[in-house]
Amino acid sequence: MGRDLQKRKRRSSRAVVRQPSSKSKRLMFPLGNSIVAQNWDKKQTASQNYKRLGLVNRLKAATGGVEPDRKAKQSGLVSESTATTSAPLAASRSTTTKSSRSGDPFSIALAADAVVSEVRVERDENGKIIRILDDISGGKKIKPNPLNDPLNALDSDDDDDDDDDDEEEAEEWGGIEEPEVPEGNIIKQLEAEANRPQIKVPRGQSSREREWLESLIERHGSNLGAMARDRKLNPMQQTAADIGRRIKKLRKEGVDI
């Protein structure tokens, strides 16, 4: 009867109605660390919560799609009032494409993304850029950087007289500054909790373990091999060496056997 009913269901053109599960797929109350649980947002997904807290929810590479970062896209847009210096980059790209086509093994491949920087420019009546004045941020002359070297601004030539005056006025470079982290940062709290010193407490034997060892000694004496082979008193099949270590520890605690 049951098999005939299943066959009739399979032949039917009516779709199978499945009841929705009452179990939510979203992690509402995270288990584990209390600091993460206190800063958890129920309206966000697990990936969004971990990203907001500065953590990762998966140690391996991300599987499936990745949520696009809208803030990064908005900050990457350049305003109309500023101009981009991409002519040297385009020229260098054309030379590298020619060298790559010619099969030059010593050709240097440029980065995929263009380097965008803000500068002050001088335009004519038609709006065409005549010349580049200087950098907006520091007021220094921009050095050519066809290889997109991030340390290009820190390099200086000793032979140039113009750079000597700038070096005297400039302050000594003390390294790359780390971004300021707010006091209530989750990562700092987690690191403080992980680095908290813990007192190591030696493991003690329970009263039930002592009774078990005493019963083994009472029956077999000092024969550790017989203790290990005893199926009734040693149902967990502890080895002779393990039983010997337990008995030695029991005697160190001052128990008379």
LOBA-436844 format. One record per atom (N, C-alpha, C): x, y, z; residue in one letter. Coordinates in nm, 3 decimals. Layout:
BEGIN
xx|yy|zz|r
X|Y|Z|A $
...
***
This chain:
BEGIN
xx|yy|zz|r
0.084|-0.121|0.000|M $
0.000|0.000|0.000|M $
0.087|0.126|0.000|M $
0.188|0.120|0.083|G $
0.274|0.238|0.092|G $
0.351|0.263|-0.036|G $
0.397|0.155|-0.098|R $
0.475|0.172|-0.222|R $
0.386|0.223|-0.335|R $
0.261|0.175|-0.343|D $
0.169|0.223|-0.446|D $
0.139|0.371|-0.429|D $
0.126|0.415|-0.305|L $
0.099|0.557|-0.280|L $
0.217|0.643|-0.323|L $
0.338|0.598|-0.297|Q $
0.456|0.674|-0.338|Q $
0.468|0.680|-0.490|Q $
0.433|0.570|-0.558|K $
0.436|0.569|-0.704|K $
0.333|0.666|-0.761|K $
0.215|0.672|-0.698|R $
0.111|0.762|-0.745|R $
0.154|0.908|-0.725|R $
0.223|0.935|-0.617|K $
0.273|1.071|-0.592|K $
0.377|1.110|-0.696|K $
0.461|1.014|-0.733|R $
0.565|1.042|-0.830|R $
0.507|1.071|-0.968|R $
0.400|1.002|-1.003|R $
0.338|1.021|-1.134|R $
0.252|1.146|-1.140|R $
0.216|1.200|-1.025|S $
0.127|1.315|-1.023|S $
0.198|1.440|-1.074|S $
0.123|1.525|-1.144|S $
0.179|1.651|-1.197|S $
0.179|1.762|-1.093|S $
0.116|1.740|-0.981|R $
0.111|1.842|-0.877|R $
0.244|1.847|-0.803|R $
0.295|1.967|-0.784|A $
0.424|1.983|-0.719|A $
0.414|1.948|-0.572|A $
0.524|1.901|-0.518|V $
0.528|1.865|-0.377|V $
0.539|1.992|-0.293|V $
0.450|2.005|-0.197|V $
0.449|2.122|-0.109|V $
0.534|2.090|0.013|V $
0.636|2.167|0.033|R $
0.724|2.147|0.148|R $
0.702|2.260|0.248|R $
0.684|2.223|0.371|Q $
0.664|2.321|0.476|Q $
0.797|2.390|0.508|Q $
0.795|2.522|0.522|P $
0.920|2.591|0.556|P $
0.969|2.553|0.695|P $
1.098|2.542|0.705|S $
1.157|2.505|0.834|S $
1.148|2.622|0.931|S $
1.117|2.590|1.055|S $
1.109|2.693|1.158|S $
1.247|2.736|1.207|S $
1.350|2.659|1.172|K $
1.485|2.691|1.214|K $
1.543|2.800|1.124|K $
1.586|2.909|1.184|S $
1.641|3.020|1.108|S $
1.782|2.987|1.061|S $
1.813|3.023|0.935|K $
1.946|3.000|0.882|K $
2.046|3.103|0.933|K $
1.997|3.217|0.973|R $
2.086|3.322|1.021|R $
2.125|3.295|1.165|R $
2.250|3.318|1.197|L $
2.302|3.295|1.331|L $
2.261|3.413|1.419|L $
2.158|3.390|1.504|M $
2.105|3.498|1.587|M $
2.188|3.518|1.713|M $
2.226|3.410|1.777|F $
2.300|3.418|1.902|F $
2.430|3.338|1.886|F $
2.542|3.404|1.861|P $
2.667|3.331|1.839|P $
2.716|3.266|1.968|P $
2.767|3.146|1.954|L $
2.822|3.074|2.068|L $
2.973|3.092|2.070|L $
3.032|3.080|2.187|G $
3.176|3.090|2.197|G $
3.218|3.211|2.279|G $
3.277|3.310|2.214|N $
3.334|3.423|2.286|N $
3.225|3.520|2.329|N $
3.234|3.568|2.452|S $
3.133|3.660|2.505|S $
3.148|3.800|2.447|S $
3.271|3.841|2.411|I $
3.292|3.975|2.354|I $
3.228|3.984|2.216|I $
3.241|3.880|2.136|V $
3.178|3.878|2.004|V $
3.027|3.874|2.018|V $
2.977|3.800|2.116|A $
2.832|3.790|2.136|A $
2.772|3.923|2.180|A $
2.845|4.002|2.258|Q $
2.793|4.131|2.303|Q $
2.785|4.233|2.190|Q $
2.875|4.223|2.094|N $
2.879|4.318|1.982|N $
2.815|4.261|1.855|N $
2.734|4.159|1.868|W $
2.670|4.095|1.754|W $
2.544|4.170|1.715|W $
2.525|4.191|1.585|D $
2.406|4.257|1.531|D $
2.317|4.151|1.467|D $
2.196|4.135|1.521|K $
2.106|4.031|1.472|K $
2.055|4.060|1.331|K $
2.056|4.185|1.291|K $
2.003|4.221|1.159|K $
2.103|4.194|1.047|K $
2.227|4.167|1.080|Q $
2.329|4.140|0.980|Q $
2.361|3.991|0.975|Q $
2.418|3.950|0.863|T $
2.459|3.811|0.848|T $
2.588|3.786|0.925|T $
2.628|3.658|0.929|A $
2.750|3.624|1.002|A $
2.873|3.687|0.936|A $
2.877|3.687|0.802|S $
2.991|3.747|0.732|S $
2.998|3.897|0.755|S $
2.881|3.964|0.754|Q $
2.879|4.108|0.776|Q $
2.921|4.142|0.919|Q $
2.879|4.062|1.016|N $
2.917|4.087|1.155|N $
3.067|4.070|1.176|N $
3.123|3.962|1.124|Y $
3.266|3.939|1.142|Y $
3.348|4.046|1.069|Y $
3.301|4.091|0.953|K $
3.373|4.194|0.880|K $
3.367|4.327|0.955|K $
3.254|4.357|1.017|R $
3.241|4.480|1.094|R $
3.329|4.478|1.218|R $
3.347|4.361|1.278|L $
3.430|4.349|1.397|L $
3.578|4.336|1.364|L $
3.612|4.327|1.235|G $
3.752|4.313|1.196|G $
3.803|4.171|1.203|G $
3.713|4.073|1.194|L $
3.750|3.933|1.200|L $
3.713|3.864|1.070|L $
3.745|3.738|1.059|V $
3.708|3.658|0.942|V $
3.627|3.538|0.991|V $
3.527|3.504|0.916|N $
3.444|3.389|0.952|N $
3.490|3.261|0.884|N $
3.594|3.271|0.801|R $
3.646|3.153|0.732|R $
3.794|3.173|0.709|R $
3.875|3.077|0.758|L $
4.020|3.089|0.746|L $
4.067|3.062|0.604|L $
3.995|2.977|0.531|K $
4.033|2.946|0.395|K $
3.980|3.053|0.300|K $
3.999|3.031|0.172|A $
3.951|3.127|0.071|A $
3.799|3.129|0.070|A $
3.743|3.245|0.035|A $
3.598|3.260|0.032|A $
3.538|3.176|-0.078|A $
3.427|3.110|-0.047|T $
3.357|3.029|-0.146|T $
3.230|3.102|-0.188|T $
3.196|3.091|-0.314|G $
3.077|3.158|-0.363|G $
3.102|3.305|-0.388|G $
2.994|3.383|-0.390|G $
3.006|3.525|-0.416|G $
3.050|3.603|-0.294|G $
3.104|3.721|-0.318|V $
3.148|3.811|-0.212|V $
3.068|3.939|-0.223|V $
3.020|3.988|-0.111|E $
2.940|4.109|-0.110|E $
3.025|4.229|-0.151|E $
2.980|4.309|-0.249|P $
3.061|4.423|-0.293|P $
3.066|4.531|-0.186|P $
3.180|4.598|-0.178|D $
3.200|4.705|-0.082|D $
3.157|4.837|-0.147|D $
3.043|4.890|-0.104|R $
2.992|5.012|-0.164|R $
3.073|5.135|-0.124|R $
3.122|5.136|-0.002|K $
3.200|5.252|0.044|K $
3.329|5.266|-0.036|K $
3.391|5.154|-0.068|A $
3.515|5.160|-0.146|A $
3.490|5.212|-0.286|A $
3.374|5.174|-0.343|K $
3.342|5.223|-0.477|K $
3.316|5.373|-0.476|K $
3.245|5.421|-0.372|Q $
3.216|5.564|-0.365|Q $
3.342|5.645|-0.341|Q $
3.432|5.596|-0.256|S $
3.555|5.670|-0.229|S $
3.650|5.666|-0.349|S $
3.636|5.566|-0.437|G $
3.724|5.555|-0.552|G $
3.689|5.648|-0.666|G $
3.570|5.709|-0.661|L $
3.530|5.801|-0.766|L $
3.605|5.932|-0.754|L $
3.654|5.986|-0.862|V $
3.729|6.111|-0.862|V $
3.634|6.224|-0.898|V $
3.644|6.337|-0.827|S $
3.557|6.451|-0.853|S $
3.593|6.517|-0.985|S $
3.497|6.593|-1.039|E $
3.519|6.657|-1.169|E $
3.619|6.770|-1.160|E $
3.637|6.831|-1.042|S $
3.726|6.946|-1.030|S $
3.873|6.907|-1.034|S $
3.905|6.781|-1.007|T $
4.044|6.736|-1.006|T $
4.074|6.661|-1.134|T $
4.199|6.662|-1.174|A $
4.241|6.594|-1.297|A $
4.331|6.478|-1.261|A $
4.339|6.382|-1.350|T $
4.422|6.264|-1.328|T $
4.537|6.265|-1.427|T $
4.654|6.231|-1.374|T $
4.773|6.226|-1.458|T $
4.793|6.083|-1.504|T $
4.743|6.054|-1.623|S $
4.752|5.917|-1.675|S $
4.825|5.912|-1.809|S $
4.876|6.026|-1.859|A $
4.946|6.024|-1.987|A $
5.077|5.947|-1.980|A $
5.165|5.970|-1.877|P $
5.288|5.890|-1.871|P $
5.259|5.743|-1.852|P $
5.153|5.713|-1.778|L $
5.118|5.573|-1.754|L $
5.073|5.507|-1.882|L $
4.993|5.579|-1.963|A $
4.946|5.522|-2.089|A $
5.062|5.499|-2.184|A $
5.157|5.594|-2.186|A $
5.273|5.577|-2.273|A $
5.358|5.458|-2.231|A $
5.377|5.446|-2.099|S $
5.457|5.332|-2.052|S $
5.386|5.201|-2.076|S $
5.252|5.203|-2.067|R $
5.177|5.080|-2.095|R $
5.191|5.039|-2.241|R $
5.188|5.140|-2.330|S $
5.202|5.107|-2.472|S $
5.339|5.047|-2.501|S $
5.442|5.100|-2.432|T $
5.576|5.046|-2.455|T $
5.587|4.904|-2.402|T $
5.522|4.879|-2.287|T $
5.530|4.744|-2.231|T $
5.453|4.645|-2.315|T $
5.339|4.690|-2.373|T $
5.264|4.598|-2.460|T $
5.345|4.565|-2.585|T $
5.417|4.666|-2.638|K $
5.501|4.640|-2.755|K $
5.614|4.543|-2.721|K $
5.674|4.566|-2.601|S $
5.784|4.477|-2.564|S $
5.735|4.337|-2.535|S $
5.612|4.326|-2.480|S $
5.560|4.193|-2.454|S $
5.525|4.122|-2.583|S $
5.477|4.200|-2.683|R $
5.447|4.138|-2.812|R $
5.575|4.092|-2.882|R $
5.680|4.173|-2.864|S $
5.806|4.135|-2.928|S $
5.873|4.019|-2.859|S $
5.822|3.981|-2.740|G $
5.878|3.867|-2.669|G $
6.001|3.901|-2.588|G $
6.009|4.024|-2.535|D $
6.124|4.063|-2.455|D $
6.111|3.999|-2.317|D $
6.205|3.915|-2.274|P $
6.191|3.852|-2.142|P $
6.218|3.947|-2.028|P $
6.281|4.064|-2.055|F $
6.313|4.159|-1.950|F $
6.211|4.271|-1.938|F $
6.098|4.258|-2.006|S $
5.996|4.362|-1.996|S $
5.926|4.353|-1.861|S $
5.895|4.468|-1.805|I $
5.832|4.476|-1.673|I $
5.684|4.501|-1.693|I $
5.603|4.414|-1.637|A $
5.458|4.429|-1.647|A $
5.410|4.527|-1.541|A $
5.325|4.622|-1.581|L $
5.273|4.721|-1.488|L $
5.154|4.665|-1.412|L $
5.114|4.740|-1.311|A $
4.998|4.698|-1.233|A $
4.872|4.711|-1.316|A $
4.771|4.631|-1.279|A $
4.647|4.630|-1.357|A $
4.568|4.759|-1.335|A $
4.570|4.810|-1.212|D $
4.492|4.930|-1.181|D $
4.578|5.054|-1.204|D $
4.515|5.159|-1.255|A $
4.585|5.285|-1.277|A $
4.603|5.359|-1.146|A $
4.712|5.434|-1.137|V $
4.740|5.513|-1.019|V $
4.676|5.650|-1.035|V $
4.588|5.686|-0.945|V $
4.514|5.811|-0.951|V $
4.567|5.903|-0.843|V $
4.600|6.026|-0.879|S $
4.647|6.124|-0.782|S $
4.589|6.260|-0.816|S $
4.572|6.343|-0.715|E $
4.516|6.476|-0.732|E $
4.629|6.578|-0.748|E $
4.617|6.664|-0.849|V $
4.718|6.765|-0.875|V $
4.649|6.896|-0.911|V $
4.726|7.003|-0.904|R $
4.679|7.133|-0.952|R $
4.730|7.153|-1.094|R $
4.639|7.188|-1.181|V $
4.674|7.199|-1.323|V $
4.636|7.338|-1.373|V $
4.693|7.374|-1.485|E $
4.662|7.501|-1.552|E $
4.596|7.468|-1.686|E $
4.480|7.528|-1.711|R $
4.402|7.499|-1.831|R $
4.396|7.624|-1.920|R $
4.370|7.601|-2.048|D $
4.350|7.712|-2.140|D $
4.202|7.747|-2.148|D $
4.164|7.831|-2.245|E $
4.025|7.874|-2.258|E $
3.933|7.758|-2.293|E $
3.981|7.660|-2.364|N $
3.899|7.545|-2.404|N $
3.894|7.436|-2.298|N $
3.963|7.455|-2.187|G $
3.963|7.355|-2.082|G $
4.070|7.249|-2.096|G $
4.159|7.265|-2.190|K $
4.265|7.167|-2.209|K $
4.379|7.193|-2.110|K $
4.434|7.086|-2.055|I $
4.541|7.099|-1.957|I $
4.669|7.140|-2.027|I $
4.725|7.255|-1.982|I $
4.850|7.305|-2.040|I $
4.970|7.248|-1.966|I $
4.968|7.259|-1.835|R $
5.079|7.208|-1.755|R $
5.028|7.168|-1.617|R $
5.108|7.086|-1.551|I $
5.079|7.040|-1.415|I $
5.163|7.123|-1.320|I $
5.097|7.187|-1.224|L $
5.169|7.276|-1.132|L $
5.241|7.195|-1.025|L $
5.167|7.142|-0.930|D $
5.229|7.063|-0.823|D $
5.122|6.980|-0.756|D $
5.166|6.903|-0.658|D $
5.074|6.817|-0.583|D $
4.992|6.901|-0.488|D $
4.863|6.864|-0.471|I $
4.774|6.940|-0.382|I $
4.812|6.919|-0.237|I $
4.846|6.796|-0.200|S $
4.864|6.763|-0.059|S $
4.990|6.826|-0.001|S $
5.106|6.805|-0.064|G $
5.230|6.849|-0.004|G $
5.293|6.970|-0.068|G $
5.249|7.009|-0.187|G $
5.309|7.121|-0.256|G $
5.443|7.087|-0.319|G $
5.477|6.957|-0.326|K $
5.603|6.916|-0.384|K $
5.584|6.875|-0.529|K $
5.692|6.881|-0.602|K $
5.688|6.841|-0.742|K $
5.678|6.690|-0.752|K $
5.588|6.645|-0.836|I $
5.565|6.501|-0.849|I $
5.678|6.438|-0.928|I $
5.731|6.329|-0.878|K $
5.836|6.256|-0.947|K $
5.774|6.154|-1.041|K $
5.834|6.131|-1.154|P $
5.779|6.028|-1.245|P $
5.786|5.890|-1.180|P $
5.676|5.817|-1.193|N $
5.667|5.685|-1.131|N $
5.602|5.587|-1.228|N $
5.672|5.547|-1.335|P $
5.610|5.457|-1.433|P $
5.588|5.316|-1.382|P $
5.661|5.274|-1.279|L $
5.650|5.137|-1.227|L $
5.556|5.127|-1.108|L $
5.487|5.236|-1.073|N $
5.392|5.237|-0.961|N $
5.460|5.195|-0.831|N $
5.579|5.248|-0.805|D $
5.651|5.215|-0.683|D $
5.589|5.291|-0.567|D $
5.540|5.222|-0.461|P $
5.478|5.296|-0.350|P $
5.578|5.378|-0.270|P $
5.709|5.348|-0.278|L $
5.812|5.422|-0.206|L $
5.880|5.526|-0.294|L $
5.816|5.561|-0.406|N $
5.877|5.657|-0.498|N $
5.886|5.795|-0.436|N $
5.787|5.832|-0.353|A $
5.787|5.964|-0.292|A $
5.894|5.978|-0.186|A $
5.944|5.865|-0.132|L $
6.045|5.871|-0.027|L $
6.186|5.874|-0.082|L $
6.204|5.842|-0.211|D $
6.337|5.842|-0.272|D $
6.384|5.984|-0.297|D $
6.514|6.008|-0.283|S $
6.571|6.141|-0.306|S $
6.706|6.125|-0.373|S $
6.738|6.217|-0.464|D $
6.866|6.218|-0.534|D $
6.959|6.317|-0.467|D $
7.081|6.273|-0.437|D $
7.178|6.361|-0.372|D $
7.236|6.464|-0.466|D $
7.227|6.439|-0.597|D $
7.288|6.530|-0.694|D $
7.202|6.653|-0.720|D $
7.072|6.645|-0.691|D $
6.984|6.757|-0.721|D $
6.995|6.861|-0.611|D $
7.012|6.988|-0.652|D $
7.021|7.096|-0.553|D $
6.883|7.134|-0.501|D $
6.781|7.116|-0.583|D $
6.648|7.155|-0.539|D $
6.597|7.065|-0.428|D $
6.638|6.939|-0.428|D $
6.590|6.847|-0.327|D $
6.658|6.868|-0.193|D $
6.775|6.934|-0.192|D $
6.846|6.953|-0.066|D $
6.769|7.047|0.026|D $
6.709|7.153|-0.032|D $
6.633|7.246|0.051|D $
6.510|7.179|0.109|D $
6.448|7.093|0.029|D $
6.329|7.024|0.079|D $
6.364|6.926|0.190|D $
6.482|6.863|0.183|E $
6.521|6.768|0.285|E $
6.550|6.838|0.417|E $
6.604|6.961|0.411|E $
6.633|7.034|0.534|E $
6.505|7.074|0.604|E $
6.404|7.115|0.525|E $
6.279|7.159|0.586|E $
6.194|7.040|0.630|E $
6.207|6.928|0.563|A $
6.122|6.813|0.595|A $
6.167|6.751|0.727|A $
6.071|6.694|0.797|E $
6.101|6.626|0.922|E $
6.155|6.487|0.894|E $
6.221|6.432|0.994|E $
6.278|6.298|0.980|E $
6.166|6.196|0.973|E $
6.178|6.104|0.878|W $
6.072|6.004|0.858|W $
6.087|5.896|0.963|W $
5.983|5.872|1.040|G $
5.987|5.775|1.148|G $
5.915|5.647|1.119|G $
5.899|5.613|0.992|G $
5.833|5.487|0.958|G $
5.687|5.509|0.924|G $
5.623|5.401|0.883|I $
5.482|5.407|0.846|I $
5.398|5.402|0.972|I $
5.315|5.503|0.991|E $
5.232|5.509|1.110|E $
5.113|5.416|1.095|E $
5.082|5.345|1.202|E $
4.965|5.258|1.201|E $
4.840|5.343|1.223|E $
4.729|5.305|1.162|P $
4.606|5.381|1.182|P $
4.559|5.374|1.326|P $
4.508|5.487|1.373|E $
4.461|5.493|1.510|E $
4.340|5.403|1.529|E $
4.344|5.324|1.635|V $
4.236|5.230|1.663|V $
4.157|5.283|1.781|V $
4.026|5.286|1.774|P $
3.948|5.333|1.888|P $
3.970|5.247|2.011|P $
3.940|5.306|2.129|E $
3.968|5.237|2.254|E $
3.884|5.111|2.268|E $
3.761|5.114|2.224|G $
3.674|4.999|2.239|G $
3.682|4.902|2.123|G $
3.799|4.883|2.066|N $
3.813|4.794|1.952|N $
3.799|4.649|1.996|N $
3.728|4.571|1.915|I $
3.703|4.432|1.950|I $
3.832|4.352|1.943|I $
3.918|4.382|1.844|I $
4.040|4.304|1.828|I $
4.132|4.323|1.948|I $
4.141|4.447|2.000|K $
4.224|4.470|2.118|K $
4.171|4.395|2.239|K $
4.038|4.393|2.254|Q $
3.980|4.320|2.366|Q $
4.005|4.170|2.355|Q $
3.994|4.118|2.233|L $
4.019|3.975|2.213|L $
4.165|3.940|2.236|L $
4.257|4.028|2.191|E $
4.399|4.002|2.214|E $
4.434|4.009|2.362|E $
4.372|4.104|2.434|A $
4.397|4.113|2.578|A $
4.345|3.989|2.650|A $
4.231|3.939|2.605|E $
4.177|3.818|2.667|E $
4.263|3.696|2.636|E $
4.316|3.690|2.513|A $
4.400|3.575|2.476|A $
4.535|3.579|2.547|A $
4.589|3.699|2.571|N $
4.720|3.712|2.636|N $
4.711|3.720|2.787|N $
4.594|3.700|2.841|R $
4.578|3.706|2.986|R $
4.650|3.587|3.050|R $
4.736|3.612|3.149|P $
4.810|3.500|3.210|P $
4.717|3.407|3.287|P $
4.741|3.279|3.271|Q $
4.660|3.178|3.339|Q $
4.751|3.091|3.425|Q $
4.705|3.064|3.545|I $
4.782|2.980|3.638|I $
4.756|2.834|3.604|I $
4.863|2.760|3.581|K $
4.849|2.619|3.549|K $
4.822|2.539|3.676|K $
4.713|2.470|3.677|V $
4.674|2.389|3.792|V $
4.698|2.243|3.756|V $
4.778|2.172|3.833|P $
4.801|2.030|3.802|P $
4.673|1.948|3.819|P $
4.659|1.851|3.733|R $
4.539|1.769|3.738|R $
4.546|1.676|3.859|R $
4.436|1.670|3.932|G $
4.427|1.581|4.047|G $
4.339|1.461|4.017|G $
4.362|1.355|4.089|Q $
4.283|1.234|4.069|Q $
4.155|1.242|4.150|Q $
4.049|1.197|4.088|S $
3.919|1.196|4.156|S $
3.911|1.079|4.253|S $
3.811|1.086|4.338|S $
3.791|0.978|4.436|S $
3.755|0.847|4.367|S $
3.680|0.857|4.255|R $
3.642|0.735|4.183|R $
3.764|0.670|4.118|R $
3.857|0.752|4.068|E $
3.979|0.697|4.008|E $
4.065|0.630|4.113|E $
4.070|0.687|4.233|R $
4.148|0.625|4.341|R $
4.089|0.491|4.381|R $
3.956|0.485|4.391|E $
3.892|0.358|4.424|E $
3.921|0.252|4.319|E $
3.922|0.294|4.192|W $
3.948|0.199|4.084|W $
4.090|0.145|4.091|W $
4.188|0.232|4.119|L $
4.327|0.188|4.130|L $
4.347|0.099|4.252|L $
4.281|0.132|4.361|E $
4.294|0.050|4.482|E $
4.237|-0.090|4.459|E $
4.126|-0.098|4.383|S $
4.068|-0.230|4.354|S $
4.160|-0.313|4.264|S $
4.228|-0.247|4.169|L $
4.323|-0.320|4.084|L $
4.442|-0.370|4.165|L $
4.493|-0.288|4.255|I $
4.609|-0.328|4.336|I $
4.570|-0.439|4.433|I $
4.448|-0.429|4.485|E $
4.402|-0.531|4.579|E $
4.390|-0.668|4.512|E $
4.351|-0.672|4.386|R $
4.333|-0.799|4.317|R $
4.464|-0.851|4.257|R $
4.541|-0.763|4.190|H $
4.657|-0.809|4.113|H $
4.790|-0.771|4.175|H $
4.790|-0.695|4.283|G $
4.916|-0.657|4.346|G $
4.993|-0.559|4.260|G $
5.117|-0.594|4.224|S $
5.202|-0.507|4.142|S $
5.214|-0.556|3.998|S $
5.130|-0.650|3.958|N $
5.134|-0.705|3.822|N $
5.054|-0.612|3.729|N $
5.124|-0.523|3.659|L $
5.057|-0.427|3.571|L $
4.999|-0.494|3.448|L $
5.063|-0.599|3.400|G $
5.011|-0.669|3.283|G $
4.877|-0.734|3.311|G $
4.862|-0.793|3.431|A $
4.734|-0.854|3.468|A $
4.626|-0.748|3.486|A $
4.664|-0.631|3.536|M $
4.566|-0.522|3.549|M $
4.515|-0.478|3.412|M $
4.605|-0.471|3.314|A $
4.563|-0.428|3.181|A $
4.476|-0.532|3.114|A $
4.496|-0.662|3.146|R $
4.418|-0.768|3.082|R $
4.286|-0.796|3.153|R $
4.265|-0.736|3.268|D $
4.142|-0.760|3.344|D $
4.026|-0.688|3.275|D $
3.935|-0.764|3.215|R $
3.825|-0.704|3.140|R $
3.716|-0.648|3.232|R $
3.706|-0.703|3.350|K $
3.600|-0.659|3.441|K $
3.637|-0.528|3.511|K $
3.757|-0.522|3.568|L $
3.800|-0.401|3.638|L $
3.859|-0.296|3.544|L $
3.898|-0.338|3.424|N $
3.956|-0.245|3.327|N $
3.875|-0.249|3.197|N $
3.748|-0.205|3.201|P $
3.666|-0.213|3.080|P $
3.709|-0.117|2.971|P $
3.777|-0.007|3.004|M $
3.822|0.090|2.905|M $
3.956|0.053|2.843|M $
4.010|-0.062|2.882|Q $
4.133|-0.118|2.824|Q $
4.251|-0.020|2.834|Q $
4.272|0.032|2.954|Q $
4.391|0.115|2.978|Q $
4.515|0.027|2.973|Q $
4.622|0.081|2.915|T $
4.745|0.003|2.900|T $
4.817|-0.011|3.034|T $
4.912|-0.103|3.036|A $
4.988|-0.126|3.159|A $
5.071|-0.003|3.196|A $
5.127|0.066|3.095|A $
5.206|0.187|3.123|A $
5.119|0.297|3.180|A $
4.997|0.312|3.127|D $
4.907|0.416|3.177|D $
4.864|0.386|3.320|D $
4.834|0.262|3.350|I $
4.796|0.226|3.487|I $
4.914|0.247|3.582|I $
5.036|0.216|3.536|G $
5.154|0.239|3.619|G $
5.175|0.386|3.650|G $
5.153|0.474|3.553|R $
5.166|0.619|3.577|R $
5.062|0.667|3.677|R $
4.942|0.615|3.667|R $
4.837|0.656|3.761|R $
4.869|0.610|3.903|R $
4.921|0.487|3.917|I $
4.956|0.437|4.050|I $
5.072|0.516|4.108|I $
5.171|0.553|4.025|K $
5.284|0.632|4.071|K $
5.238|0.770|4.118|K $
5.146|0.829|4.047|K $
5.092|0.959|4.087|K $
5.012|0.948|4.215|K $
4.941|0.837|4.231|L $
4.863|0.817|4.353|L $
4.953|0.804|4.475|L $
5.067|0.738|4.460|R $
5.160|0.723|4.571|R $
5.230|0.855|4.604|R $
5.253|0.940|4.502|K $
5.313|1.071|4.528|K $
5.222|1.160|4.611|K $
5.094|1.142|4.596|E $
5.000|1.223|4.673|E $
4.991|1.179|4.819|E $
5.059|1.072|4.855|G $
5.064|1.028|4.994|G $
4.959|0.928|5.033|G $
4.902|0.859|4.936|V $
4.801|0.758|4.965|V $
4.871|0.626|4.990|V $
4.841|0.564|5.104|D $
4.900|0.435|5.138|D $
4.827|0.323|5.064|D $
4.904|0.246|4.986|I $
4.844|0.137|4.909|I $
4.903|0.005|4.957|I $
***
